[in-house]
């Protein structure tokens, strides 16, 4: 599943926000997974205001319920079989969610902006606001990351 906010009109100052949610079938060959014929548009979240943590659940609930039904298996009809048993059992699972940092905070319902934005360093994070830069600076943030080298 891929989630990202886009501006459909191409205006940088527009207050309109659209969030398409795409599903990819990883049961195909690698060169066909992202082919436009096999990408499924599962949901479009249009909004005049930005999507927030408290309202993304309303949009995602039907998709999550449908994925839970597919996880428990569904008997379906296989049109590729000419003779014999045409019914088969379909099971699906959500393997990955691909998105940017903003969508990560929305989907995971965690803080992704402000003073506690680093998810790895959150308990040990020290920060202060530089008035000259107009930014919040995190001191020693990188030393706790498992992927950073000294």
N, C-alpha and C positions, 0 to 999 in steps of 0.2 A: 504494500500500500504506500502510495506517495501522496503527501499533503504539502501544499505550499500556497501562499497567498499571492495573487497576481492582480494587476490592474488591467482590465480588459480594454480600456480605452486609450492606453498609452500615455496618459497625462500624469506627470509626476506629482502634481499638486491636487489630484482628485481625491475626494474622500470616499470614493466607492471602493469596496474590497470584495474580491471574489476568490473563493477557496475551492478549487477542484480537488477531488479525492479520486485517485486512479488506482486500479488494481491490476497487477501483472501476474500472468500465469507462468510459474517457474517449472511447469511440467512439460515445457517445450525445449527445443534446441536453443542454445544460448543466443544465436543470431536472430531468433524469432521472438524472444521474450519482450523486447521493446519495440517490435514492429507495430506500426499503428493499427494493423488489422487485429492484433491480439491484445491490445491494451483496452481495459474496460473502464469507462467512466462511471464510477459507482455513485458519486454524489457531487453536487455543486452547491456550495453555500454562498449565496449572494447576500451582500449586506451593505447598507449605506454607512454603517459604522464598522469599526474593526471588530473582529471576532474576539471574544473574551473567554476566560477560563470558565465562567459561570454559564455561558450559553452554547459552547461547542458541544456539550453533552446532548443537548436537545437535537442537534443535527446528526450526531454520530450514533444515537441509540438504535435507529432502524437498521443501520449497516451492521452494528455489533450483534444485534439479535439474529440477523440473517447469517452472519458468519458462525454464530453458535449453533444454529440449526444445521449448517453444512458440516460443522465439526462432528456432530453426532451421527452423521451419515444420512443420505437421502437416496431413495430408490428412484432412478431416472431411466429414461428411454435412450438407447444407443442407436442412432440412425445409420451408423456405418456398418452394422452387421446386417447382412442380407438374409441369412437364414438362422434358425435356432433361437437361442435365448437373446432377446433384444433388450432386456432390462439389466441394468447394472447398478452397482452401489457407488455413489459419488460421495467423497469425503474431501473437505477442503480445510486448510488452516492458514492462519495469518503468520507468515514467517518473518517478515521484516517490515518496518515502517521507515520510510525514507523522507526526510524533511530537513528544513533549516532549523536554526536554534530557536527562533520565535515559535515555530510550530511544535518543536519539542517541548517547550514550556507549556503550551496549550494542551497537547495530547497527554503528557505525563503529569499534568497538574502540579508543576513545581515552579519555583521562582526562577525566572530566566532574565530578569532585568533588575537593575538597582544594585544595592550594596552586597547582596548575597548571591550573585549571579553564577559564580563558579561552583558547579555541582560537586566537584571532587574536593575542593578546599573549604567548603562551607563552614564546618565547625572551627577550622583553624585560620580563617581568613581575617587578615587585618587590612584596613583600607583607610584612606583619608582623602578629602576633597581638595584638589589644587585650584585655588581661585585664579591663578595666572593662566592655567590651561583650561579651566572651566570643566574639568573632568574628575571622575573618581579614579584614583590610582590604587591598585591592589599590590601590597608589598609582600614579597615572598610567595606569591601564588604558585609560581611554576615549580617550586621545590617539592611540592607534594604530589605532583602529577606523575603517574607511573610511566608515562611515555617520554618524559623529559630526561635528558642526560645532564649530569652536572657539568 
